[in-house]
Amino acid sequence: MSDTKIRKQMHADGLGEVSRELYVQFLYRIVQEFQYRETFLGLFSPLKYLISANYQKFRDRVFQAEFHSGFVFSSENFGGTSKTSHFPVGFILWNLSAAVCRPPSAVSLDILNSSAQKIGVKTVKSVNRNDFLSRWIKRPRGTKIFPPFGSALTIKSGNVDTRNRIADGFLASLMCPGNELQNQQQTAFLSGPQASAGALSVTPDNFEQAVVVFAARRIPKDTWVNHVDQFLRPNQELSPQFIADCAVWSLFDNKNQTVALRNVVYQDQVYQVVNHFFPFMQTGNVAQRSDRIDPGVPAKYPVAPAIACAPGFHTFVANWLAKQTLSAEAQAVLGTAREIHQLFFAHWDALPRAEFKIETHDAGWYQIRLALSKAELGTDLFAELKDRHEQLKEKILPQLYHYGILNVPIQLF
């Protein structure tokens, strides 16, 4: 249906994959035929042509107009749209006359509810893809083979497009496809490379960026109004406390799915998966029980750094946290989390360890919380952690706007 003469001409102009979109073909033709005349264009459409990275060339080379006015409403007002993933649809009036032609930048649109009542104002920015948050984080080159993860505990080796490489100094994998808020649920930390596209290696060099990206993608509430908003690179240097807040919040979000696994077989090699995100120094219950929990651990694991389970060994994250000046909210989260970890080790023998592949002292948060939940232990502590985790989230959220990582807040009436 989209294989038209206009599409061929757009391809010839180097506009790429956006030429497949029929409404973009119409825009292309309208601009070709009506620009430089006294013309207004009224357009009902999604907002992709204003904000998506794939439309960068189209904005820069073709669609140059002056914003006149407009509004947005939810896609749920159309039949045949998803019932679970609504997005904003705009009606925008553009002036195409030669005297005012320039690429669109920021526009303010009225927000209408399903009864066509104005309930707020949304600012939509057309931002160059180089300013996206996905371009801000360092992406080290993967050079070593490691078992690819399909989920927290599952190794997935059957993909045609194999993603089984990690970078030197690997700590975890950050799954972060796309750069829009709609990809929020596709954000996670894993203890190996993600089996499909959209992940990067977290190393000591980009760890602080990784926890900021994770928190920024996970914390905002995904609504139809902001569903396709882009995450942006910070507009100023981030404070150490903000980074530490993001790190602590990220460690205890449910999408932190880092784990520790023993004797993982992949391509006829045996790997030991280390949880570099274990957050506490080996003191108290952890140190006392580490020899019993994990006897005879080899001095070195293939690919992963050396690890010893005698008291005194500390993971990367435990060492990093020990050097930070933490906010009161972050300390409160860590305090409750420490009690949960102590409960985990105190009930080691009563836990369904085999179900969650728990064999080592450095079990991941994913393994710990599920094992305790299955054993019906720590209900009050988990409720307390949820409250404190939410308080830390409320502290971080306005700073995401302050640093320009999130778009201008929506003004609701």
Secondary structure, 3 states (H helix, E strand, C coil): CCCCHHHHHHHHCCCHHHHHCHHHHHHHHHHHHHCCCCCEEEEEEECHHHHCHHHHHHHHHCCCCEEEEEEEEEHHHCCCCCCCCCCEEEEEEEECCHHHCCCCCEEEEEEECCCCCEEEEEEEECCCHHHEHHHHCCCCCCCEECCCECCCCCECCCCCCCCCEECCCCCEEEECCCCEHHHHHHCEEECCCECCCCEEEECCCCHHHHHHHHHHHHCCCCCCCCCCCECECCCCCCCHHHHHHHHHHHHCCCCEECCCEEEEEECCEEEEECCCCCCCCCCCHHHHHHHHHCCCCCCCCCCCCCCCCCCCCCCHHHHHHHCCCCCHHHHHHHHHHHHHHHHHHHCHHHCCCCCCCCCCCCCCHHHHHHHHHHCCCCHHHHHHHHHHHHHHHHHHHHHHHHCCCCCCCCEEC
